[in-house]
Amino acid sequence: MFSKLTLFIFLGLFTQFWTYEITPIITEGAPDFFDISTEPFVKIGEGYYYFETNLTKNWFDAFESCRRMDAQLIAFETMKEWDLLNIYLRTAKIEDIYWTSGTDLAHHGIHDWFPTGQRLTLDIWMKGEPNNSGGNEHCDILGYRRTETNYNDLNDLECELERLYICEAPLPRTASFVIW
């Protein structure tokens, strides 16, 4: 999509006309050479994440806290994202249990990523999970039974329990314009 811009310049007795075509180009993400701060979000791979490391909240309050930051509780859409986040957690020695956006509140027994409604299809559950222990585990946590050699597997848990949480920000967009 492009638009034309005509410039009129009046120079005494002469008027000049120039017509320019402007083509906007919008891309996902920000170029690495931009010196912009993403705090409090940390860039990991192609994503931007916020790790709440002090204040525990129930799943609903954690979800609301992320929304106030124009973000969502984390949803793992690819194994690459899963791997990169786990490598970051292990390297940074961040060891705790965090809420994710996974839940089966809409369809009991079927876990979805709440912000997108997409099914949680990645094989990232702890063995035997989700199990809805006691009939009231409907929100998903990361970091269950973590060890030095295994990733931070998922587990379903009671939504009212208080845990830390990870927010995922939408990708920034870069707009550039070609004028000719």
N, C-alpha and C positions, 0 to 999 in steps of 0.2 A: 504494500500500500504506500503510495506516495502522494504528495501534494505539491502544487506549484506556488511559488512565492514570487511576486513581481515587485521589484523595488523601483520607486520613482525618486529621482534626485533632480532637484531644480537648481541649476547652476547659472544664475543670471538670465541670459537670453536662451540658454539651451536646456532642454529637459532630456534626461537620459532614462532609458527603460532597460532593466535587466530582469530576466525571468530565470529563476532557479528551481530545480526539482529537489525536494527534500524527501529522503527515504529514511524512515526510522528503522533501526535494528535493535530489537530487544532480545537479550539472551539471559538464560538462567545463570545465577551465580555472579560473583565479582571477580575480575581478573586478579591474579596473585600479586601483580605489581601495584595495585591500589593499596595505599597505606591508610586503611580505615580500621577502626576498632570495632570488633564484634562483641565486646564484653557486654554482658556477663557470659555470652555464649562462646564456646570453644569450637573451632573448626576441626572436624575429624573427617577425613576423606572429603566428600562433597557436602556433608551435612554440618549443621551448627547445633550444638547441644549445651544445655545448662544443667549442671549437677548440683542439686540442693544437698549440701553435706552437713547441715546443722539442724534444720528445723524439720521434724517429722510431722506428717499429716495423714489423714485418712485418704483413700483413693479419690473421693469426690472433691475434697479440699485441694489435693495436689493437682487434680485436673483443672480446677478453677484458678489456682495459682499460675499454672502455665498459660492459661488463656489470658490472664491479666498482663502477661509478657508478650502477647500476640504469638504464642507458641502452643504446642500440644504436648501431652505426655508422649513419650517416645514410642514409636511403632517401627519394628524391624521389617522392612519390605524386601530386603535381599540378604543373602548369606554374606556378601561382601560388606554390607553395612554392619551386620552382626559381628563379623570377624574384626573389622576395624575398631568398633567400639570396645570389644573385649580386649583387644591388644592395648588400646589406650588405658582402660581401667587397670589392667595388669601392670603396664609400664609405670603408670602414675601411682601405683599402689593404693588405688581407691578400692576399698573392700567394705562393702555394706550391702544392704538389701534396698532395692529401689522399685517404686511403682512404675509400671509401663502403662500404655493405653489399652492393653489387652483385657478383654472382659467377655463373659458370657451372659451378661445381664439382659441383653435383648433376646437371645436364643439359648436358653439353658442347655449346657453341654456342648455348645459350639462357640468357640472363642474367636472373636473378631477384634481388629484394631478399631477402637471406638471412633477416632476422628475420620477414618476413611470407610468404615464398614466392611473392609476387606477381611476375608478369613485369614486366620493365623495358620498358615500352611507350612512354615519352615519347621524343620525338625530341630527345635531348640528347647524342648521340654526336658526337665529332669526325668529320669526313668520312673515310670508309674504315674506321671503327672500329665495333664490335670486330673485330679481325682475327686474334687468337690467334697473333701473330707468333712463329715458332719452335716453335709447338705447345705452349707452356707459359704463356700469358697467360690467367689465369682469375679474377682479382680486379680490381675496377673502381676507377679513381682519378678524382678531380675536379681540374681545373686544367691539363689537358693542352693545350699550345700556346695558352695564354691570351695575349690581347693587350688593349690598352686598349679596343678596339672590339668584341671578341667575348666571349661568356660563357665560363665555365670548363667547357669541354666534357669529356665522359667519354672514357676510354680504358681498354682492358683491359691488365693488366700482370701480371708474375710475382708471385704472392702472397708469395714469400719476400723480396722487396725491401723495404727500410725506407723508410717515408714518414710524414708527419704524418697526423692523422686528425681527423674530426669525429664527435662523438657527438650523438645526438638523444634527449632525455629524454621519457618518457611525459608526457602532459598531466596537470597536477595536477587534482584534483577538489575541488569545493567542496560541502560539505554544509550545508544549512540546514534548519530545522524550523519548521513552522507548528503552533502549539499553540492550540487553541480548544475 
